[in-house]
Amino acid sequence: MAPFFFLFFGMCLGDGGYGLLLAFIFFGAIKKYGMVGESRKFFAILGLGGIAAILVGVVTGSWIGDMIDLFPFFHFLAPIKNAPAFLDPLSDPITFLIISLALGVVQILFGLSASMIHNLKKGDKMAAFADQGGWIVLLVGLLLCGGGASGIIGSGPMMLGKFLSWTGVIVLVTTQGRHKPTLIGKAISGVLSLYNVTSYLGDVLSYSRLLALGLASSAVAMIINMLADLLGAIPYVGWLFGALIFLGGHLFNVAIGVLGAFVHSLRLQYVEFFSKFYVSGGRGFDPLRHKTRHVTICEGAE
Amino acid sequence: MEFLGIALVICGAALAAGFAGVGSAIGVGIAGQCGAGVMTEDPGKFGLVLLLQALPGTQGIYGLLIAFVAILKVGLLGGGTSVDVGVFQGLGILFACLPTAIVGFISAIAQGKTSAACIQMIAKRPEETGKAVILPAMVETYAVLALLLSIILLNGIQL
């Protein structure tokens, strides 16, 4: 789950310059203050998220908004920035949306597979093949059908998709009611289980937040740059106001962006991903021990 | 008549920034009142309380963002030459601003209430901060979806 989290975090922040700032601050803090325990883990998560944001920035060509293109003294960086950038979410949001949703499909299928393996290990072959297997086959089949209908893939895969979808439907309808006592009960709950396809649709659409948050942070960055540029045009004192807006605005945007990216990536993990395989319940084992806040106990030191 | 299109765009931008901002102000206010109560008992929780209080503030930023995108689109920002906007294009932009305005207004208030409840939760159980941050984020989902729709619509309107 960790790689997904960092990727989502990077896409939500969506800016290489902010990523650099984050990685610098949090890894610097770990190094400088020699942090241990929970806070070190937390700082490392944010730092790694920053690195993911740098990678996303490389792909989208967003470095503190459009700073490199807007301000003349950064123009020398433009060739380096433009070389690997092939996707601009501001001018082509639909491609980015499709990438976000595709990531969602990948993660949901991954979660279903994890659940299937778990059931197989428990020896519950019926649940593995009927519950998770049926859904995986149906979802992949529907995706192939959708791809074929919109003309992205040829008719061969589309036939395969139709075949897979019907196989999935048959498996689900015949098996989902297997715990019901009567034949009619079995049939009804088998058919009704197909209704769950809407919940999978909702889960996948939920990943569109990756696009929305990424767009929001880079658009706000762009607007801050523009305001700084406008103020910079005031004679004599303009550069001072411009620099103040630039620094203050971007610090504010980083703070808000990190909060949003962290919270929403976490939500995608908890709500959309965990629900596919995670069985909740129980209580954490919390043995009687010394809990210290400001003292670190070193094992084996005299 | 020739300025009606521009006026409609300004109306949309004002609605998005205004309503989402009002919602966020109310939401942050509700969470802040609760946070002040918690901090009278334990001032050390300031960091956590501030984090939770800030969560309903994002709707206002989304509204401002949509307002900026709308006025950028018609060239009102930066004193540049303004684009010729027809009445129906102006109406379209006004409607495209509405999801962020409406959903931002109401969801920020709801999120403020959830944040307030979560601030009370961390007053008793500060170790559960991760869960306390998730619950308000569930509300924010719908503001994010509205923002997404507004951006896609604004992007799609041809001038």
Boltz contact constraints between the chains, C-beta under 6 A:
constraints:
  - contact:
      token1: [A, 93]
      token2: [B, 155]
      max_distance: 6.0
  - contact:
      token1: [A, 208]
      token2: [B, 148]
      max_distance: 6.0
  - contact:
      token1: [A, 209]
      token2: [B, 144]
      max_distance: 6.0
  - contact:
      token1: [A, 212]
      token2: [B, 144]
      max_distance: 6.0
  - contact:
      token1: [A, 212]
      token2: [B, 147]
      max_distance: 6.0
  - contact:
      token1: [A, 212]
      token2: [B, 148]
      max_distance: 6.0
  - contact:
      token1: [A, 215]
      token2: [B, 151]
      max_distance: 6.0
  - contact:
      token1: [A, 216]
      token2: [B, 65]
      max_distance: 6.0
  - contact:
      token1: [A, 219]
      token2: [B, 65]
      max_distance: 6.0
  - contact:
      token1: [A, 220]
      token2: [B, 65]
      max_distance: 6.0
  - contact:
      token1: [A, 223]
      token2: [B, 68]
      max_distance: 6.0
  - contact:
      token1: [A, 263]
      token2: [B, 133]
      max_distance: 6.0
  - contact:
      token1: [A, 263]
      token2: [B, 137]
      max_distance: 6.0
  - contact:
      token1: [A, 267]
      token2: [B, 134]
      max_distance: 6.0
  - contact:
      token1: [A, 267]
      token2: [B, 137]
      max_distance: 6.0
  - contact:
      token1: [A, 270]
      token2: [B, 134]
      max_distance: 6.0
